[in-house]
Amino acid sequence: APPAVQAALLRLVLERRIGALRLPPGVRIVAAANPRSSAADGWELSPPLANRFVHLQWTHDQDVVVRGLGGTWPRAALPSLDPGGLDGAVRYARRAVCEFLTARPGLVHRLPSGETRRGGAWPSPRSWEMTLCLIAFATAAGSSREVLSLLVRGTVGDGPGLELMASLDRMDLPDPETLLADPAGAVLPERGDLRQAVLDGVVAAVRKRPEKSRWDSAWALLARAMETGAPDVVVVPATTLATLRQQDWDIPASIERLAGAMSLSRRADRAADRAAARLAGTARTSG
């Protein structure tokens, strides 16, 4: 659509009005387009029009295409919302978006510099409101993280969208104070990056209020983390926690369970450094 037609679409897409006519509630507005590079006499979407859509990139799945050409196209299953969980999902979405934009105020409105990127998803108050609605409905529908990621990135762009998804992950992390109060009963995330973030948060909490009992609890928690997951995740927080020890604090027995993993990690790091040095020396010799 040329710019003049795109301008005429703005009120239709956002306000659902054509002159004095208001579209019925059951009408859904969907647009499809080839990239400008592969479109006949194509135009980029204008930034105001692009900011009114959720942009989903279409990819061809080879198995689906082959089965479809053979006569069996898949039937899409529409998600169903849990009405009882919608209020909680809305509160969760509001908290997620508001906390994120409080921490990243520069992303409230950021118009991309390039024409092509302006014709896609980018962050603005309008698209953040759309994002909030999508998070709420996807949460109430029990959608997968992959689906939610596609929706969020399709609304505010890849960079801000991925940052928000990481922020959502951190929202679900357990409170460090709760973990310190009961390290034996602690439930830690399975994903390594989230587990690392939890342990770093525990060490930060001890640094903020250093007490012998809290220091001991943190060591017990690190030992539990090593027993229930990858040992390398505990190396950095354990090294930091060790620097917080005061002279009159006895060393807890749980440290002995961590000593082997930390020693192995250090040996691996030294071996990697030696290998990198040998490769650098070989490169200089070849040069």
N, C-alpha and C positions, 0 to 999 in steps of 0.2 A: 504494500500500500504506500503510495507517495505521501509526502508530508502533509498535504492538504487533507487527505482522507484520514490520516492518523489523528490530526487535530480534531476532526469531527467525531472520532471514536472516543475521545477522552471522557466525555460525560456519560456516554452509553456504558463504557466499561466500569466506571467507578460508581456512578449514581444510578445506573440502570434506567436511564430516561432517554427517550427520543422525542424531542420537543415537549409536548404536554403529556405524552404517553409514558406511563411507568410500566416496566416489564413485570409480569406476574412472578410471584416468589419461586415458582418451580423452574424458572429459566436458569440455565447454567451457561456461563460465558467461557468458551474455550477457543483458543487460537492455535493454528498450526502454520509453520513456515519452514522453508529451507534456509540454510545459512545464505547470507548475501552472495558468497562466492559461488554457490551452486544454484542460485535462483535466476530466472529469466527477468531482466530489468528489475532486479531486487533492490530494496532499500533497507538500511538498518532501521530498527525501531527507534523512534524518538525517545529520549530519556523519560519524559513524563508518561508516555504510554508503556514503556518497558517496566516502569516502577509500579504499574498497576497489575502485573501478572506474576505468577509463580512459574519460573522457567525450568522445565524438565527436559533434559537432553535425551533424545530418542536413540537407542542403540538396538541393533539387530542381533537377536540371539539365534545362532545357527540352528540349534535343535528345534526351536519353535518354528522357524521358517520352513525347515524341511518337513516337520510334522504337519504344518499348515498346508503346504503345497500338496501333501499327501492326502489332505482332506480332513485333518483333525486339528482345528485351531483351538487353543486353550480358552476356557471360559473364565473370565475374571470374577473373583469373589469380592463383593463389596464389604468393607469393614462395618461392623455393627458397634454402636456406641453403648456404653454402660451408663444409663441415665443416673443411676445412683452415684457414680463416680465422677460425674461431669463437674460438679461444684469444686471438688478437690483438685481436679485436673486444671481448672481455670486458675485456682489459687497458686498451684504449682507453676503454671506457665507465667503468670504475672511476676511471681518471685524470681523465676529464672531470667526473664528478659530485663526486669528492672535492676536486679543485682548486677547483671552483666554490663548494662549500659552505665551504671553508676561507676563501675570499675574502668570502663572503656568509653568515656564520654566522646572521644573523637569519632566513634562509629555511629553516633546518633544520626548523622547525615554526612555521607561521603560520596560525592558524585565522582565517578571514575574519570580519568583524564582522556582516555582513548575513546574514539567514536564507537568502536565495536563493543567495548566493555560497557559503555553507557546504554547500549541497546540490549543489555542482559540484566541480570539481577544485581542490585546494589542497595546499600542500606539508607533508609530514610525513615522518619516517623511513620509514614504510611506502611512501608514494608515491614517495619518492626511490629506494627499492630497486626499485620497479616501473619507474621511469624508467631506471635503470641496465640492467635486463634488456632493455628496449625498444631502447635505444641499441645494445646489443651485438648483438641479433638483427637490427635494421634495418641495421647496418653489415655484418654477415656476409651479409645478403641483398642488399646493394647497393641498398637503397631510396633514393628520391630525397630531397632536402632537404625538399621540401614534405611528404612522408609523415612523415618524422621529426619535423618541426615540429608536425604535427597530433597525433602520439602524445605528444610531450613536453608540449605545452600541455594536452592532454587528461588528463594525469596530475597535474601540479603547478600548473596554472593558466596563464593567458596571460602575466602579468607575469614570474613566475619562469621560465616556459618560454622566453620570448623572450630573457631574459637568458642562460639556459644555451645557447641556440642561438648567440648572439653569442660566448659563450665558446668554443664548439666551433670557430667560424670562426677565432678567434685562436690556438687550439691548432695549427692547420695552417699558421700563418705561418712563413716562414723565419727562422732565427736571425740577428739583426743582425750578429753577429760573423762569421758565414759570408759574409754579403753584403759586409761591409767587406774581407774577405780577398780577394775576387775580384769586384769590381764589374762587370767586363766580361762575366763569365759569369753574372751574377745573373738569376734567373727571378723576376719579380714577379707578384703576383696580378693578374688581369684586372679584378676588381671594384674600383671606385674607392674605396669605404670601406676595404677591406682593404689596398689599395695605400697609402692614406694612413696607416693604422696601421703598416705596415711601415716607411715612410719616417720617421714620427715615432719609431719604435723605434730606427732607425739614428742619428738625431740625438741621442736620449737616450743611446745608447751612447758616442757621441763626447764628449758633455758629461761623462759619468762618467769617461772616461779620455781627456782631450784630448791628442792627439799630431798633429804635422803630417801624417804619413803617413795617419792615420785620417781627418783632416779632408779631405785631398785625395781619399781613396777615397769619402767621403760625397758630395762634389761630383760625382764621376764617376758615382756611383749615381743622383743626382738628375737628371743630364743624360740618363742612360739611361732613367729613368722618363719624362722629358718626351718623349723620342723614340718611346717605345713605348706611350704612353697619353695621357690628357687632361693638357694642360700645367698646368691650374689646381691639380692635386693637389700639385704641387711647391712652390707659392708659400709656404705657411706653413712647411714644414720648411726651405726655403732661407733664408727670412728669419731663422729661429731659428739655423740653422747659421752664418750670416754673423756673428752676434753672438759666436760662440765663437772667432773669429780672434784670434790673438795678434800683437803688433806685428812680430815677426821672421818671420812666415809670409808667403811670397809668395802672391799670388792665382793660383790655378790657371787654366789656359786654359779648362777646362770651364765656368767661371762665365759666360763670354761667351755660351755657348749657352743659358743660362738667363735672361740679362738681358732679352731680348725678351719672353718670356712673363711675367716678373715685372712689367715696365713696363706691358704690356697689362693685366694683372690690376689693377694699381693704378689705371690710368686708368678701367677699368670700375667699380671700387669708388667712385672719386670721382664718376663720372657717376651711379651709383645713389644716392649721398648727395645730389647736387644735385637729382635727380628727386624723392626723398623729401621734401626741404626744400620744393620747389615745391608738392607735393601738400599738405603740412601748411599752407603759407601760403594755398593756395586754400581749404582746409577752414576755416581761421580767418576768412577773408574772408566765406565763405558763412554761417558762424555769426553 
